[in-house]
Structure formats: structure tokens, C-alpha cells
């Protein structure tokens, strides 16, 4: 018999902000703008830590991606 699916705990905006080490207002703004994965339950934003980890990895890759400077040679 297959194992029942597990449900990952959702954390509050305050807990997610502490986890990401950013201000809670910044976190809420990112969520409101759709820049951060979240679930809106009523008037509250809830977050999965695994999705935040994935989001941070994507942000890091975009920021640290090397670029090439064209020279006139």
C-alpha cells in the first residue's frame, strides 16, 4: 500500500522573514508582487520553507550568473 502524502507545514510571514533574514515588510511586498512563492489564506500569507529554499537558489543563480563584456577587438 502506498504511503499517504505528507503535508509540509506552512509558516507565517514573520517566521519566513526570520528564516530568510529579511524584514517582514519586504517579504510581504515580495509576496504581494508575486515575486515570492506563497499561499494566501484569507488576508494572511503562508509559506513553505522548501519553496523559499528553491526561490533563494534561483535568485542566487540569477545574481551570480557570469556575464561577458564585449570588447571592440
PDB file of N, CA, C and O in Angstrom, chain B, residues numbered from 101:
ATOM      1  N   UNK B 101       0.850  -1.174   0.000  1.00  0.00           N
ATOM      2  CA  UNK B 101       0.000   0.000   0.000  1.00  0.00           C
ATOM      3  C   UNK B 101       0.903   1.248   0.000  1.00  0.00           C
ATOM      4  O   UNK B 101       1.845   1.310   0.791  1.00  0.00           O
ATOM      5  N   UNK B 102       0.641   2.236  -0.862  1.00  0.00           N
ATOM      6  CA  UNK B 102       1.494   3.432  -0.893  1.00  0.00           C
ATOM      7  C   UNK B 102       1.327   4.280   0.366  1.00  0.00           C
ATOM      8  O   UNK B 102       0.264   4.320   0.984  1.00  0.00           O
ATOM      9  N   UNK B 103       2.404   4.944   0.714  1.00  0.00           N
ATOM     10  CA  UNK B 103       2.377   5.802   1.903  1.00  0.00           C
ATOM     11  C   UNK B 103       1.498   7.030   1.619  1.00  0.00           C
ATOM     12  O   UNK B 103       1.487   7.544   0.500  1.00  0.00           O
ATOM     13  N   UNK B 104       0.778   7.485   2.618  1.00  0.00           N
ATOM     14  CA  UNK B 104      -0.062   8.674   2.404  1.00  0.00           C
ATOM     15  C   UNK B 104       0.816   9.899   2.143  1.00  0.00           C
ATOM     16  O   UNK B 104       1.923   9.993   2.673  1.00  0.00           O
ATOM     17  N   UNK B 105       0.328  10.835   1.330  1.00  0.00           N
ATOM     18  CA  UNK B 105       1.139  12.031   1.056  1.00  0.00           C
ATOM     19  C   UNK B 105       1.359  12.827   2.334  1.00  0.00           C
ATOM     20  O   UNK B 105       0.484  12.912   3.197  1.00  0.00           O
ATOM     21  N   UNK B 106       2.535  13.398   2.431  1.00  0.00           N
ATOM     22  CA  UNK B 106       2.838  14.207   3.608  1.00  0.00           C
ATOM     23  C   UNK B 106       2.550  15.668   3.292  1.00  0.00           C
ATOM     24  O   UNK B 106       2.720  16.115   2.158  1.00  0.00           O
ATOM     25  N   UNK B 107       2.126  16.384   4.278  1.00  0.00           N
ATOM     26  CA  UNK B 107       1.819  17.799   4.127  1.00  0.00           C
ATOM     27  C   UNK B 107       2.925  18.605   4.795  1.00  0.00           C
ATOM     28  O   UNK B 107       3.204  18.438   5.982  1.00  0.00           O
ATOM     29  N   UNK B 108       3.545  19.475   4.018  1.00  0.00           N
ATOM     30  CA  UNK B 108       4.601  20.319   4.580  1.00  0.00           C
ATOM     31  C   UNK B 108       3.962  21.469   5.350  1.00  0.00           C
ATOM     32  O   UNK B 108       3.057  22.140   4.856  1.00  0.00           O
ATOM     33  N   UNK B 109       4.436  21.674   6.528  1.00  0.00           N
ATOM     34  CA  UNK B 109       3.933  22.735   7.399  1.00  0.00           C
ATOM     35  C   UNK B 109       4.086  24.095   6.723  1.00  0.00           C
ATOM     36  O   UNK B 109       5.123  24.378   6.124  1.00  0.00           O
ATOM     37  N   UNK B 110       3.066  24.930   6.815  1.00  0.00           N
ATOM     38  CA  UNK B 110       3.136  26.306   6.333  1.00  0.00           C
ATOM     39  C   UNK B 110       3.596  27.199   7.479  1.00  0.00           C
ATOM     40  O   UNK B 110       3.219  26.985   8.631  1.00  0.00           O
ATOM     41  N   UNK B 111       4.401  28.184   7.163  1.00  0.00           N
ATOM     42  CA  UNK B 111       4.876  29.112   8.193  1.00  0.00           C
ATOM     43  C   UNK B 111       4.308  30.502   7.910  1.00  0.00           C
ATOM     44  O   UNK B 111       3.925  30.813   6.782  1.00  0.00           O
ATOM     45  N   UNK B 112       4.260  31.315   8.933  1.00  0.00           N
ATOM     46  CA  UNK B 112       3.736  32.673   8.818  1.00  0.00           C
ATOM     47  C   UNK B 112       4.752  33.581   8.135  1.00  0.00           C
ATOM     48  O   UNK B 112       5.905  33.202   7.929  1.00  0.00           O
ATOM     49  N   UNK B 113       4.308  34.773   7.793  1.00  0.00           N
ATOM     50  CA  UNK B 113       5.199  35.760   7.187  1.00  0.00           C
ATOM     51  C   UNK B 113       6.337  36.112   8.148  1.00  0.00           C
ATOM     52  O   UNK B 113       7.480  36.281   7.724  1.00  0.00           O
ATOM     53  N   UNK B 114       6.029  36.217   9.406  1.00  0.00           N
ATOM     54  CA  UNK B 114       7.056  36.555  10.393  1.00  0.00           C
ATOM     55  C   UNK B 114       8.117  35.464  10.473  1.00  0.00           C
ATOM     56  O   UNK B 114       9.313  35.755  10.504  1.00  0.00           O
ATOM     57  N   UNK B 115       7.672  34.197  10.507  1.00  0.00           N
ATOM     58  CA  UNK B 115       8.619  33.080  10.566  1.00  0.00           C
ATOM     59  C   UNK B 115       9.447  32.987   9.280  1.00  0.00           C
ATOM     60  O   UNK B 115      10.650  32.730   9.326  1.00  0.00           O
ATOM     61  N   UNK B 116       8.799  33.196   8.143  1.00  0.00           N
ATOM     62  CA  UNK B 116       9.510  33.145   6.868  1.00  0.00           C
ATOM     63  C   UNK B 116      10.535  34.271   6.769  1.00  0.00           C
ATOM     64  O   UNK B 116      11.629  34.061   6.245  1.00  0.00           O
ATOM     65  N   UNK B 117      10.200  35.457   7.262  1.00  0.00           N
ATOM     66  CA  UNK B 117      11.128  36.586   7.232  1.00  0.00           C
ATOM     67  C   UNK B 117      12.358  36.299   8.088  1.00  0.00           C
ATOM     68  O   UNK B 117      13.480  36.614   7.692  1.00  0.00           O
ATOM     69  N   UNK B 118      12.151  35.707   9.252  1.00  0.00           N
ATOM     70  CA  UNK B 118      13.284  35.330  10.108  1.00  0.00           C
ATOM     71  C   UNK B 118      14.142  34.289   9.394  1.00  0.00           C
ATOM     72  O   UNK B 118      15.370  34.373   9.422  1.00  0.00           O
ATOM     73  N   UNK B 119      13.510  33.321   8.762  1.00  0.00           N
ATOM     74  CA  UNK B 119      14.220  32.267   8.046  1.00  0.00           C
ATOM     75  C   UNK B 119      15.079  32.846   6.920  1.00  0.00           C
ATOM     76  O   UNK B 119      16.221  32.427   6.728  1.00  0.00           O
ATOM     77  N   UNK B 120      14.525  33.812   6.172  1.00  0.00           N
ATOM     78  CA  UNK B 120      15.249  34.422   5.057  1.00  0.00           C
ATOM     79  C   UNK B 120      16.154  35.576   5.483  1.00  0.00           C
ATOM     80  O   UNK B 120      16.956  36.078   4.696  1.00  0.00           O
ATOM     81  N   UNK B 121      16.010  35.985   6.740  1.00  0.00           N
ATOM     82  CA  UNK B 121      16.783  37.109   7.283  1.00  0.00           C
ATOM     83  C   UNK B 121      16.518  38.404   6.520  1.00  0.00           C
ATOM     84  O   UNK B 121      17.436  39.155   6.189  1.00  0.00           O
ATOM     85  N   UNK B 122      15.221  38.645   6.249  1.00  0.00           N
ATOM     86  CA  UNK B 122      14.803  39.908   5.658  1.00  0.00           C
ATOM     87  C   UNK B 122      13.676  40.474   6.508  1.00  0.00           C
ATOM     88  O   UNK B 122      13.081  39.760   7.315  1.00  0.00           O
ATOM     89  N   UNK B 123      13.385  41.743   6.330  1.00  0.00           N
ATOM     90  CA  UNK B 123      12.316  42.378   7.098  1.00  0.00           C
ATOM     91  C   UNK B 123      10.974  41.827   6.642  1.00  0.00           C
ATOM     92  O   UNK B 123      10.778  41.552   5.458  1.00  0.00           O
ATOM     93  N   UNK B 124      10.058  41.667   7.576  1.00  0.00           N
ATOM     94  CA  UNK B 124       8.754  41.097   7.256  1.00  0.00           C
ATOM     95  C   UNK B 124       7.992  41.955   6.240  1.00  0.00           C
ATOM     96  O   UNK B 124       7.233  41.415   5.435  1.00  0.00           O
ATOM     97  N   UNK B 125       8.176  43.262   6.260  1.00  0.00           N
ATOM     98  CA  UNK B 125       7.504  44.120   5.273  1.00  0.00           C
ATOM     99  C   UNK B 125       8.039  43.859   3.871  1.00  0.00           C
ATOM    100  O   UNK B 125       7.280  43.908   2.903  1.00  0.00           O
ATOM    101  N   UNK B 126       9.332  43.584   3.747  1.00  0.00           N
ATOM    102  CA  UNK B 126       9.922  43.243   2.452  1.00  0.00           C
ATOM    103  C   UNK B 126       9.355  41.921   1.963  1.00  0.00           C
ATOM    104  O   UNK B 126       9.002  41.793   0.790  1.00  0.00           O
ATOM    105  N   UNK B 127       9.265  40.945   2.841  1.00  0.00           N
ATOM    106  CA  UNK B 127       8.712  39.644   2.497  1.00  0.00           C
ATOM    107  C   UNK B 127       7.274  39.784   2.015  1.00  0.00           C
ATOM    108  O   UNK B 127       6.907  39.202   0.994  1.00  0.00           O
ATOM    109  N   UNK B 128       6.466  40.539   2.728  1.00  0.00           N
ATOM    110  CA  UNK B 128       5.061  40.721   2.328  1.00  0.00           C
ATOM    111  C   UNK B 128       4.958  41.449   0.996  1.00  0.00           C
ATOM    112  O   UNK B 128       4.088  41.127   0.187  1.00  0.00           O
ATOM    113  N   UNK B 129       5.823  42.417   0.755  1.00  0.00           N
ATOM    114  CA  UNK B 129       5.807  43.137  -0.519  1.00  0.00           C
ATOM    115  C   UNK B 129       6.152  42.188  -1.661  1.00  0.00           C
ATOM    116  O   UNK B 129       5.487  42.192  -2.697  1.00  0.00           O
ATOM    117  N   UNK B 130       7.202  41.364  -1.472  1.00  0.00           N
ATOM    118  CA  UNK B 130       7.573  40.374  -2.484  1.00  0.00           C
ATOM    119  C   UNK B 130       6.407  39.418  -2.755  1.00  0.00           C
ATOM    120  O   UNK B 130       6.132  39.090  -3.909  1.00  0.00           O
ATOM    121  N   UNK B 131       5.724  38.972  -1.699  1.00  0.00           N
ATOM    122  CA  UNK B 131       4.583  38.061  -1.858  1.00  0.00           C
ATOM    123  C   UNK B 131       3.446  38.761  -2.611  1.00  0.00           C
ATOM    124  O   UNK B 131       2.854  38.178  -3.520  1.00  0.00           O
ATOM    125  N   UNK B 132       3.148  39.973  -2.247  1.00  0.00           N
ATOM    126  CA  UNK B 132       2.076  40.743  -2.888  1.00  0.00           C
ATOM    127  C   UNK B 132       2.370  40.965  -4.372  1.00  0.00           C
ATOM    128  O   UNK B 132       1.461  40.910  -5.199  1.00  0.00           O
ATOM    129  N   UNK B 133       3.632  41.214  -4.710  1.00  0.00           N
ATOM    130  CA  UNK B 133       4.038  41.456  -6.094  1.00  0.00           C
ATOM    131  C   UNK B 133       4.203  40.160  -6.893  1.00  0.00           C
ATOM    132  O   UNK B 133       4.467  40.205  -8.094  1.00  0.00           O
ATOM    133  N   UNK B 134       4.048  39.006  -6.235  1.00  0.00           N
ATOM    134  CA  UNK B 134       4.192  37.734  -6.927  1.00  0.00           C
ATOM    135  C   UNK B 134       5.637  37.324  -7.158  1.00  0.00           C
ATOM    136  O   UNK B 134       5.907  36.446  -7.977  1.00  0.00           O
ATOM    137  N   UNK B 135       6.556  37.940  -6.458  1.00  0.00           N
ATOM    138  CA  UNK B 135       7.981  37.642  -6.619  1.00  0.00           C
ATOM    139  C   UNK B 135       8.443  36.490  -5.735  1.00  0.00           C
ATOM    140  O   UNK B 135       9.576  36.025  -5.865  1.00  0.00           O
ATOM    141  N   UNK B 136       7.588  36.032  -4.847  1.00  0.00           N
ATOM    142  CA  UNK B 136       7.937  35.032  -3.850  1.00  0.00           C
ATOM    143  C   UNK B 136       6.830  33.983  -3.806  1.00  0.00           C
ATOM    144  O   UNK B 136       5.655  34.350  -3.805  1.00  0.00           O
ATOM    145  N   UNK B 137       7.162  32.681  -3.768  1.00  0.00           N
ATOM    146  CA  UNK B 137       6.114  31.666  -3.710  1.00  0.00           C
ATOM    147  C   UNK B 137       5.406  31.683  -2.361  1.00  0.00           C
ATOM    148  O   UNK B 137       6.043  31.645  -1.308  1.00  0.00           O
ATOM    149  N   UNK B 138       4.087  31.742  -2.409  1.00  0.00           N
ATOM    150  CA  UNK B 138       3.322  31.777  -1.162  1.00  0.00           C
ATOM    151  C   UNK B 138       1.900  31.310  -1.415  1.00  0.00           C
ATOM    152  O   UNK B 138       1.475  31.147  -2.559  1.00  0.00           O
ATOM    153  N   UNK B 139       1.185  31.100  -0.344  1.00  0.00           N
ATOM    154  CA  UNK B 139      -0.245  30.812  -0.391  1.00  0.00           C
ATOM    155  C   UNK B 139      -0.941  31.913   0.393  1.00  0.00           C
ATOM    156  O   UNK B 139      -0.509  32.272   1.489  1.00  0.00           O
ATOM    157  N   UNK B 140      -2.001  32.439  -0.161  1.00  0.00           N
ATOM    158  CA  UNK B 140      -2.763  33.463   0.553  1.00  0.00           C
ATOM    159  C   UNK B 140      -3.979  32.772   1.140  1.00  0.00           C
ATOM    160  O   UNK B 140      -4.801  32.210   0.417  1.00  0.00           O
ATOM    161  N   UNK B 141      -4.082  32.819   2.439  1.00  0.00           N
ATOM    162  CA  UNK B 141      -5.205  32.206   3.150  1.00  0.00           C
ATOM    163  C   UNK B 141      -5.913  33.344   3.875  1.00  0.00           C
ATOM    164  O   UNK B 141      -5.440  33.835   4.900  1.00  0.00           O
ATOM    165  N   UNK B 142      -7.047  33.750   3.329  1.00  0.00           N
ATOM    166  CA  UNK B 142      -7.727  34.921   3.861  1.00  0.00           C
ATOM    167  C   UNK B 142      -6.874  36.145   3.603  1.00  0.00           C
ATOM    168  O   UNK B 142      -6.501  36.423   2.463  1.00  0.00           O
ATOM    169  N   UNK B 143      -6.567  36.870   4.651  1.00  0.00           N
ATOM    170  CA  UNK B 143      -5.714  38.048   4.497  1.00  0.00           C
ATOM    171  C   UNK B 143      -4.256  37.771   4.858  1.00  0.00           C
ATOM    172  O   UNK B 143      -3.435  38.689   4.888  1.00  0.00           O
ATOM    173  N   UNK B 144      -3.937  36.516   5.130  1.00  0.00           N
ATOM    174  CA  UNK B 144      -2.593  36.157   5.571  1.00  0.00           C
ATOM    175  C   UNK B 144      -1.825  35.419   4.478  1.00  0.00           C
ATOM    176  O   UNK B 144      -2.401  34.645   3.713  1.00  0.00           O
ATOM    177  N   UNK B 145      -0.525  35.668   4.418  1.00  0.00           N
ATOM    178  CA  UNK B 145       0.373  34.931   3.540  1.00  0.00           C
ATOM    179  C   UNK B 145       0.997  33.800   4.339  1.00  0.00           C
ATOM    180  O   UNK B 145       1.387  33.980   5.492  1.00  0.00           O
ATOM    181  N   UNK B 146       1.086  32.634   3.715  1.00  0.00           N
ATOM    182  CA  UNK B 146       1.743  31.478   4.325  1.00  0.00           C
ATOM    183  C   UNK B 146       2.778  30.945   3.343  1.00  0.00           C
ATOM    184  O   UNK B 146       2.620  31.063   2.128  1.00  0.00           O
ATOM    185  N   UNK B 147       3.833  30.359   3.885  1.00  0.00           N
ATOM    186  CA  UNK B 147       4.980  29.967   3.078  1.00  0.00           C
ATOM    187  C   UNK B 147       5.429  28.559   3.426  1.00  0.00           C
ATOM    188  O   UNK B 147       5.289  28.116   4.566  1.00  0.00           O
ATOM    189  N   UNK B 148       5.976  27.853   2.427  1.00  0.00           N
ATOM    190  CA  UNK B 148       6.627  26.559   2.649  1.00  0.00           C
ATOM    191  C   UNK B 148       8.132  26.814   2.597  1.00  0.00           C
ATOM    192  O   UNK B 148       8.629  27.429   1.654  1.00  0.00           O
ATOM    193  N   UNK B 149       8.840  26.350   3.593  1.00  0.00           N
ATOM    194  CA  UNK B 149      10.287  26.587   3.663  1.00  0.00           C
ATOM    195  C   UNK B 149      11.014  25.963   2.473  1.00  0.00           C
ATOM    196  O   UNK B 149      11.999  26.525   1.994  1.00  0.00           O
ATOM    197  N   UNK B 150      10.548  24.816   1.991  1.00  0.00           N
ATOM    198  CA  UNK B 150      11.208  24.188   0.837  1.00  0.00           C
ATOM    199  C   UNK B 150      11.074  25.069  -0.403  1.00  0.00           C
ATOM    200  O   UNK B 150      12.013  25.159  -1.194  1.00  0.00           O
ATOM    201  N   UNK B 151       9.922  25.722  -0.589  1.00  0.00           N
ATOM    202  CA  UNK B 151       9.747  26.614  -1.734  1.00  0.00           C
ATOM    203  C   UNK B 151      10.597  27.871  -1.587  1.00  0.00           C
ATOM    204  O   UNK B 151      11.098  28.404  -2.578  1.00  0.00           O
ATOM    205  N   UNK B 152      10.761  28.346  -0.357  1.00  0.00           N
ATOM    206  CA  UNK B 152      11.621  29.507  -0.130  1.00  0.00           C
ATOM    207  C   UNK B 152      13.081  29.152  -0.419  1.00  0.00           C
ATOM    208  O   UNK B 152      13.814  29.957  -0.993  1.00  0.00           O
ATOM    209  N   UNK B 153      13.504  27.945  -0.020  1.00  0.00           N
ATOM    210  CA  UNK B 153      14.871  27.496  -0.326  1.00  0.00           C
ATOM    211  C   UNK B 153      15.097  27.461  -1.837  1.00  0.00           C
ATOM    212  O   UNK B 153      16.133  27.910  -2.328  1.00  0.00           O
ATOM    213  N   UNK B 154      14.131  26.930  -2.559  1.00  0.00           N
ATOM    214  CA  UNK B 154      14.238  26.858  -4.015  1.00  0.00           C
ATOM    215  C   UNK B 154      14.297  28.266  -4.612  1.00  0.00           C
ATOM    216  O   UNK B 154      15.090  28.523  -5.517  1.00  0.00           O
ATOM    217  N   UNK B 155      13.464  29.171  -4.111  1.00  0.00           N
ATOM    218  CA  UNK B 155      13.435  30.557  -4.591  1.00  0.00           C
ATOM    219  C   UNK B 155      14.779  31.236  -4.349  1.00  0.00           C
ATOM    220  O   UNK B 155      15.282  31.940  -5.225  1.00  0.00           O
ATOM    221  N   UNK B 156      15.358  31.034  -3.184  1.00  0.00           N
ATOM    222  CA  UNK B 156      16.663  31.628  -2.874  1.00  0.00           C
ATOM    223  C   UNK B 156      17.716  31.095  -3.842  1.00  0.00           C
ATOM    224  O   UNK B 156      18.559  31.853  -4.321  1.00  0.00           O
ATOM    225  N   UNK B 157      17.672  29.803  -4.131  1.00  0.00           N
ATOM    226  CA  UNK B 157      18.617  29.222  -5.081  1.00  0.00           C
ATOM    227  C   UNK B 157      18.488  29.837  -6.460  1.00  0.00           C
ATOM    228  O   UNK B 157      19.493  30.083  -7.126  1.00  0.00           O
ATOM    229  N   UNK B 158      17.268  30.087  -6.894  1.00  0.00           N
ATOM    230  CA  UNK B 158      17.053  30.731  -8.185  1.00  0.00           C
ATOM    231  C   UNK B 158      17.574  32.159  -8.178  1.00  0.00           C
ATOM    232  O   UNK B 158      18.194  32.597  -9.148  1.00  0.00           O
ATOM    233  N   UNK B 159      17.332  32.885  -7.102  1.00  0.00           N
ATOM    234  CA  UNK B 159      17.795  34.262  -7.006  1.00  0.00           C
ATOM    235  C   UNK B 159      19.311  34.307  -7.030  1.00  0.00           C
ATOM    236  O   UNK B 159      19.905  35.157  -7.693  1.00  0.00           O
ATOM    237  N   UNK B 160      19.936  33.387  -6.303  1.00  0.00           N
ATOM    238  CA  UNK B 160      21.397  33.335  -6.245  1.00  0.00           C
ATOM    239  C   UNK B 160      21.961  33.067  -7.639  1.00  0.00           C
ATOM    240  O   UNK B 160      22.943  33.692  -8.041  1.00  0.00           O
ATOM    241  N   UNK B 161      21.352  32.148  -8.371  1.00  0.00           N
ATOM    242  CA  UNK B 161      21.837  31.806  -9.709  1.00  0.00           C
ATOM    243  C   UNK B 161      21.700  32.983 -10.662  1.00  0.00           C
ATOM    244  O   UNK B 161      22.576  33.202 -11.499  1.00  0.00           O
ATOM    245  N   UNK B 162      20.618  33.742 -10.550  1.00  0.00           N
ATOM    246  CA  UNK B 162      20.433  34.891 -11.429  1.00  0.00           C
ATOM    247  C   UNK B 162      21.422  35.998 -11.099  1.00  0.00           C
ATOM    248  O   UNK B 162      21.930  36.664 -12.001  1.00  0.00           O
ATOM    249  N   UNK B 163      21.698  36.200  -9.824  1.00  0.00           N
ATOM    250  CA  UNK B 163      22.597  37.271  -9.404  1.00  0.00           C
ATOM    251  C   UNK B 163      24.047  36.911  -9.731  1.00  0.00           C
ATOM    252  O   UNK B 163      24.810  37.763 -10.186  1.00  0.00           O
ATOM    253  N   UNK B 164      24.424  35.663  -9.503  1.00  0.00           N
ATOM    254  CA  UNK B 164      25.822  35.279  -9.645  1.00  0.00           C
ATOM    255  C   UNK B 164      26.164  34.771 -11.049  1.00  0.00           C
ATOM    256  O   UNK B 164      27.288  34.336 -11.296  1.00  0.00           O
ATOM    257  N   UNK B 165      25.203  34.826 -11.958  1.00  0.00           N
ATOM    258  CA  UNK B 165      25.463  34.348 -13.314  1.00  0.00           C
ATOM    259  C   UNK B 165      26.530  35.224 -13.958  1.00  0.00           C
ATOM    260  O   UNK B 165      26.384  36.446 -13.985  1.00  0.00           O
ATOM    261  N   UNK B 166      27.586  34.633 -14.471  1.00  0.00           N
ATOM    262  CA  UNK B 166      28.648  35.441 -15.083  1.00  0.00           C
ATOM    263  C   UNK B 166      28.158  36.122 -16.353  1.00  0.00           C
ATOM    264  O   UNK B 166      27.248  35.634 -17.023  1.00  0.00           O
ATOM    265  N   UNK B 167      28.757  37.222 -16.665  1.00  0.00           N
ATOM    266  CA  UNK B 167      28.387  37.926 -17.887  1.00  0.00           C
ATOM    267  C   UNK B 167      29.664  38.221 -18.671  1.00  0.00           C
ATOM    268  O   UNK B 167      30.769  38.201 -18.130  1.00  0.00           O
ATOM    269  N   UNK B 168      29.481  38.492 -19.940  1.00  0.00           N
ATOM    270  CA  UNK B 168      30.595  38.712 -20.833  1.00  0.00           C
ATOM    271  C   UNK B 168      30.573  40.163 -21.293  1.00  0.00           C
ATOM    272  O   UNK B 168      29.529  40.670 -21.702  1.00  0.00           O
ATOM    273  N   UNK B 169      31.690  40.816 -21.229  1.00  0.00           N
ATOM    274  CA  UNK B 169      31.794  42.196 -21.693  1.00  0.00           C
ATOM    275  C   UNK B 169      32.370  42.165 -23.101  1.00  0.00           C
ATOM    276  O   UNK B 169      33.445  41.615 -23.339  1.00  0.00           O
ATOM    277  N   UNK B 170      31.643  42.757 -24.015  1.00  0.00           N
ATOM    278  CA  UNK B 170      32.096  42.810 -25.403  1.00  0.00           C
ATOM    279  C   UNK B 170      33.236  43.816 -25.521  1.00  0.00           C
ATOM    280  O   UNK B 170      33.130  44.940 -25.032  1.00  0.00           O
ATOM    281  N   UNK B 171      34.295  43.422 -26.153  1.00  0.00           N
ATOM    282  CA  UNK B 171      35.389  44.348 -26.418  1.00  0.00           C
ATOM    283  C   UNK B 171      35.367  44.714 -27.894  1.00  0.00           C
ATOM    284  O   UNK B 171      34.840  43.955 -28.707  1.00  0.00           O
ATOM    285  N   UNK B 172      35.911  45.822 -28.242  1.00  0.00           N
ATOM    286  CA  UNK B 172      35.893  46.290 -29.606  1.00  0.00           C
ATOM    287  C   UNK B 172      36.921  45.615 -30.497  1.00  0.00           C
ATOM    288  O   UNK B 172      37.114  46.039 -31.636  1.00  0.00           O
ATOM    289  N   UNK B 173      37.590  44.569 -30.007  1.00  0.00           N
ATOM    290  CA  UNK B 173      38.651  43.911 -30.776  1.00  0.00           C
ATOM    291  C   UNK B 173      38.108  43.008 -31.846  1.00  0.00           C
ATOM    292  O   UNK B 173      38.878  42.385 -32.577  1.00  0.00           O
TER     293      UNK B 173
END
